[in-house]
Amino acid sequence: MFIIGNFLGALATVLNYALSFYMWVVVARAVLSWVSPDPYNPIVRFIHNITEPVLYPVRRWLPFRLTGVDLSPLVVLFVIIFLQRFVVTSLMELAARLL
């Protein structure tokens, strides 16, 4: 059982790092929306391409389309924090019990 425990612990750690990285990418996207960056810059395009598949459905779901304020990055950040607190912590505790 310790192999499954180690696997779950490693999976939780990798998931935590991936969610943290994505959280910072979403923050960078929000900061970039305040300025007018060059849309042909490869870094700006990468940030846009990696965040738009998540932000677009949230943007369609939110009722604040007419106000001009995009709250979708905030919603995505809350979801990421929830996933880190619930899923990652649950996987870590399950891994500790299996060891």
N, C-alpha and C positions, 0 to 999 in steps of 0.2 A: 504494500500500500504506500510505502514511502516514495516510490517512483511516481505514482499519481499525485501525491502531495507536492513533490518537487516540481512536477509539470504544471500543476495549478498555480503554484507560487511564481514560477517563471512567467506563465501566461498573464497573471495579474500584474507583474512588474512591467512586462512589455506593453500591456494595455494601458497602464497608468502613464508610461512615457509617451505613448502614441496620443493619448487624450491630452496630455500637457502640451505636446508639440502643436496639436491641432488648435488648442485653446489660444496659444500665442499667435498662430496664423490668423485666426478669426479676429483677434485684437489688432493685428497689423492691418487687416482688411478694413476694419472700422476706422482706424487712424488714416488710412489712405483715402477713405471716402470723404474726409474733411478737406483734403487738399486736391489739387488737380494734377495727378501724376500722368506721366507719359504712358498712354495705353499700349504702346509698342515695346515698352521696357520688359525684358524677359522676367524679371522678378515680379513686377506688377501683374503680368499675365499669369505666372505660376500661382500667385496668391489668389487671383480671381478664379482661375480654373479649378483650384483645389477647394475653394470655399463655396462657390456658386451652387454646386449640386445639393448642398445642405441648406444654404440660406434661401434659395428660391422657393422650395416647398413651404418653409416657415413664413416667408414673405407673403405667399398666397393665402396662408391660413390666418394671418393676423388681420384684424379689422381696421388697422391704422393706415390704410393705403392713401387716403386723401389728405392726411395731415402733413406729409412731406418728411416725417421723421421715420427713419428705418430702425425699428426695434428688433429686427431679426437677429443681429449679432448678439444682443443681450439675451434673447431666448436661447440661442444655441450655447452660449456660455453657461447659462443655468443648467441646461441639459447635460453638458459636459461635467460640470461640478457634481450633479446628481449621480451620473454614472461613475465618477471617481469615488464618491462617498459610498454608494450602494454596491455596485457590481465589483469594483476592485477590492473593497474592504471585505465583501462576502467571500470572494475567491481566496483572499489571503487567510481569512479565518478558517475556511474549509481546508485549505492546504495545511494549516497549522494543526488541525485536528487529525488529519490523515498521517502526519509524521509521527 
